[in-house]
Every structure is written in structure tokens, then in C-alpha cells.
Amino acid sequence: MAGLPAGIPVSLEAIDRQLWRRQQGYGRGGRMKIESDRARIVSGVRHSKTIGSPVAMIIENKDWKNWTDVLAVEDIEGGETRKKPVTRPRPGHADLAGAIKYNFHDARYVLERASARETAARVALGGLAKAFLLQFGAAVLSHVRGIGEAKLDREVAWEELVELSRRDEVLLNCADSEAEQRMKAVVDHAYRTGDTVGGVFEVVAHGLPPGLGSHVTWDTRLDGRLAQAIVSIQAVKGVEIGAAAEAASSFGSKVQDTIHYQREERRFTRGANRAGGLEGGMTNGEDVVIRGMLKPISTLRRPLESVDLETREPALAAYERSDVCVVPAAGVIGEAMVALVLAGAMLEKFGGDSLGETRCNYQRYLEQVKNF
């Protein structure tokens, strides 16, 4: 990870905590019993602080030893019998499109690289981005709003998310115990029937100043960058910022967040936060609220119809070790992606080679905002 200023406090324990959170949640599969992720920083941090150079981390994949022959770098004697080819692509996965794209008749090379295992690296780097944001009083957390048809129908306060993030036992990372039990029942049904189930996670960024991002060009709009970051997560097929779905079926008079001014504190406030903290591609000072809509993952213990790549005959899709529900984990990955985008936006606006320089620029901007 390049671009972080020097002087940011870095805690390996805090990064490992994020990696642990990514592995939790009712409905996770066999890999979570194999891997116990820990980050090892090999450059860019000395004596627990960044030094301005790129930060590199290693997260060991303990399962790799079982695949050294299957995915050997060089051809080996008898290699054909050890390859474990995947010739029956799974509907909804990268298998078929990737095999066609690269002209492989074995989807193994595609599915391994497309695997959500790579999100461990995203979460570790997101831990660095969170450490940077924390220096400016900003934090990013997530919770689960729905699993299948079981949904949480109330708003969740920031303090509830803080408490939720501190738990040492994670069921489905829902802030409401009654709703969480209904969600668990949906996952139980998927277990019993050999199916998988998706849902909705919500990421909230708290404590951001107004003015991050830009309205000037399409690719600098922060809402677009955040949406792309969330959709880049495996199995996420949709994004909602603020109350977008509700707003689409409402009149404008019911949707916009009214503007008010507190003279004693010399600051503008909003009557609500339906915009999700973003207006015109910029933060407006309210919490940034973004939801990811996660489809059920593609690997089913009860396989769907497919076609064999070699024979072109109908066949049941291949089965690889898999999860049943990954929505809580996707929320933690979503936190990392939002933190990375927001940290980038902070650095674009305030710059600085050292944390002290960035903080000075930030404080001057806050004075400008207060004196507006």
C-alpha cells in the first residue's frame, strides 16, 4: 500500500482483529477451520509507525501446501493425474466466463484467482486505512441488515455499531438480537437444503468532514468511487447509498434532507440523512451510509445444471469447499473498501508527507469550515 504519510500509528493486533472479524459469522465453511489469518508487515512500518514508504504485508495461506502439486509452477511427472481439473463450471461464478476469456478448458486457474480469499489482503490494508482515518476522528463500521427474507426494520445508532464491533463472539453481526435469530433461521434452512443464502450489509463512516470528493468530473465523485469499491467485492450485485430505494418511489419533498444552522456551534446540520452523507459526489458532514446487496454464493452442495467443458454434455456443476452465508464477512470487507476510498479522498484533499503535515492542513480546513 503506497501513499500513506509517515507517522501513522500501526497496531498489528488491530489489523489481526479485522482479519479475525472477516472470518466470523454463522454459515462460514471449512476454510475458516484451516486458516487463522495473521498479518506480517515486511516494509513501510518501523517501531509501530509508518515511515512514508509503501507498506507490504504477508498473510500466509496455510492451505497452499495441499495444492503444490495440483498447481505446480513447472510441469511434473504424472502431473496430468494430479491437476484436479474443474470442467463443470458453476452458474454465477467466474468459471465459464474466465475459461472462455483465457481459452482454458480447465476452470481451476480461473476460480482460484477469482476466489474471495484475496479479500483477506483487502481487509489487512483496510486496517491501515482505518488507522489513518482514526487520526482525524473518523471511523468505519458495518452491520447486517438482512439475510434472505429476514430483515432488520429499524435504524441503528452509531453507538450500537461500536458495541457490535467489540464482541468476541459473532453470530451474524446484526445489532438487533431478535432480528438476528430470524436471520439465523434462514441460514439453518439453507444448511438443511444444501443451498446458500445472501443478504444486505450496511457500512457506516462516522466523523468525516464535509467536502471530501468532488462534483467536478464523473470519476472524482465520491459516491461513484464508493459504489465501485463495494461492487468489487465478490458476489455483491448492488449498492444503495442512503435511502436510495425508498427515495426512488417518493416525491422530492419527502426525500431531500432539510438544511439548518446551529449558531452557537457555528455549523450546518440536516433534518435527516436520507442522502447517506453524500451530495453532489461530496461528503456533507453526516454519516456516510452505503449498503451492499450480496447474492447467494455460487457453490452449492446441491449443484445446479451446467455443461462439461470437455464433452459439451449436460452435467451438474462442480462442488468446491464453500460457505453457506458470508454476509457478515462481506460487511467487514466492505468496511475495508470504504476506509481505503475515504483515506484516499482525505489524502487527495489534505496531502502531506507526514501525519503532522496532514493534520495541520486538516485543522486549517476545519477552521475554514467553521468560519464559513
Helices and strands as residue ranges (DSSP letters): H 12-22, H 31-34, E 39-43, E 45-46, E 49-50, E 56-59, G 62-67, G 79-82, H 95-102, H 108-114, G 116-118, H 119-134, E 139-147, E 150-151, H 158-165, H 177-193, E 199-206, G 218-220, H 222-231, E 236-241, H 244-248, H 252-255, E 259-262, E 267-270, E 278-279, E 282-283, E 288-294, E 305-307, E 314-316, H 327-350, H 355-370
